[in-house]
C-alpha cells in the first residue's frame, strides 16, 4: 500500500465512503491535465467539480474524460514573449 492509498482509505473512512468507489487514477489524470494545460489552481477546483458531478449521478470515468478533453482543447495563453504561461 502507498501513502496515497493510506490517505484515500482514511479520508473515505472519515467521509463514510467506500474507497473501492474512488477512481483515483481518473481524478489524478484530470488534475494533471488541468494543471498543465489550463492553470494549476484549476486542478483542485476541477477535481471538486468532478466530485459534484459524480455525486449527482455522472459516470466517474466519462466525466473525467470530458474534463480532460476540455483541458486538452483549452487555448494556450501566451505571455508577452510568445511562450506559454
C-alpha positions as CSV (number, residue, x, y, z in Angstrom):
1,X,0.0,0.0,0.0
2,X,1.2,3.5,-0.8
3,X,0.9,6.7,1.2
4,X,-1.8,7.8,-1.3
5,X,-3.7,4.5,-0.7
6,X,-3.5,5.1,3.0
7,X,-4.7,8.7,2.7
8,X,-7.7,7.7,0.4
9,X,-8.6,4.9,2.8
10,X,-8.5,7.3,5.8
11,X,-10.3,10.1,4.0
12,X,-13.0,7.7,2.9
13,X,-13.5,6.4,6.4
14,X,-13.8,9.9,7.7
15,X,-16.4,10.7,5.0
16,X,-18.1,7.3,5.2
17,X,-17.3,6.4,1.6
18,X,-16.2,3.2,0.0
19,X,-12.5,3.5,-1.2
20,X,-13.2,1.0,-3.9
21,X,-15.6,3.5,-5.5
22,X,-12.9,6.2,-5.7
23,X,-11.4,6.5,-9.3
24,X,-8.0,7.7,-8.0
25,X,-6.3,7.5,-11.4
26,X,-9.1,9.4,-13.2
27,X,-9.0,12.2,-10.6
28,X,-5.2,12.4,-10.8
29,X,-5.4,12.5,-14.6
30,X,-7.9,15.3,-14.6
31,X,-5.9,17.3,-12.1
32,X,-2.7,16.8,-14.2
33,X,-4.4,17.8,-17.4
34,X,-5.9,20.9,-16.0
35,X,-2.8,21.9,-14.1
36,X,-0.6,21.5,-17.2
37,X,-2.9,22.7,-19.9
38,X,-5.1,25.3,-18.2
39,X,-3.7,26.6,-14.9
40,X,-2.5,25.0,-11.6
41,X,-5.3,26.4,-9.4
42,X,-7.8,24.9,-11.7
43,X,-6.7,21.4,-10.8
44,X,-8.3,21.1,-7.3
45,X,-11.3,23.0,-8.4
46,X,-11.8,20.6,-11.3
47,X,-11.4,17.7,-9.0
48,X,-14.1,19.1,-6.8
49,X,-16.4,19.7,-9.9
50,X,-15.8,16.1,-10.9
51,X,-16.9,15.0,-7.4
52,X,-20.0,17.1,-7.6
53,X,-20.9,15.7,-11.0
54,X,-20.4,12.2,-9.8
55,X,-22.4,12.9,-6.7
56,X,-25.2,14.0,-8.9
57,X,-25.1,10.7,-10.8
58,X,-22.5,11.2,-13.6
59,X,-20.3,8.2,-14.5
60,X,-16.8,9.0,-13.0
61,X,-14.8,7.7,-15.9
62,X,-16.9,9.6,-18.5
63,X,-17.0,12.8,-16.5
64,X,-13.2,12.6,-16.0
65,X,-12.6,12.0,-19.7
66,X,-14.8,15.0,-20.6
67,X,-12.9,17.3,-18.3
68,X,-9.5,16.0,-19.6
69,X,-10.7,16.6,-23.2
70,X,-11.9,20.1,-22.3
71,X,-8.5,20.8,-20.7
72,X,-6.7,19.4,-23.8
73,X,-8.7,21.7,-26.1
74,X,-8.2,24.8,-23.9
75,X,-6.5,27.6,-25.7
76,X,-2.9,28.2,-24.6
77,X,-2.4,31.6,-23.1
78,X,0.8,33.2,-24.3
79,X,2.9,35.5,-22.2
80,X,4.5,38.7,-23.7
81,X,7.5,36.8,-25.1
82,X,5.4,34.4,-27.2
83,X,5.8,31.5,-24.8
84,X,3.1,29.7,-22.9
85,X,2.3,30.9,-19.4
